[in-house]
Amino acid sequence: MPADTNPAGDIFGGWLMAHMDQAGASVALRLARGRVATVAVEGMKFHRPVKVGDEVSLYGMLIGTGRTSIRVCVEAWRRDRASEQASKVTEAVFTFVALDMAGKPRPVDPEA
């Protein structure tokens, strides 16, 4: 939406990063089977701008787990409304930590 853009009409990187965080958390939540928190974002690279009206698709892929952590690579792709051609606009690795009910780190089941 226009409120999410800079004066040139490009979507703010922070808006895109927030949605990527949600996509990565969706992957991590399923593996953790419960609450997770974002603890790190690595290698955020913006390849192309996203314009108002573009369709944005987000893809998350599990790349590893630790004792309490889950790493997810998230890619964002854009497609102009009038085109069938999609292009990758950004990517990053998000690290999440599984949390218990008290908000403390808890082990991730590697068999999940």
Secondary structure, 3 states (H helix, E strand, C coil): CHHHECCCCEECHHHHHHHHHHHHHHHHHHHHCCCEEEEEEEEEEECCCCECCCEEEEEEEEEEECCCEEEEEEEEEEECCCCCCEEEEEEEEEEEEEECCCCCECCCCCCC
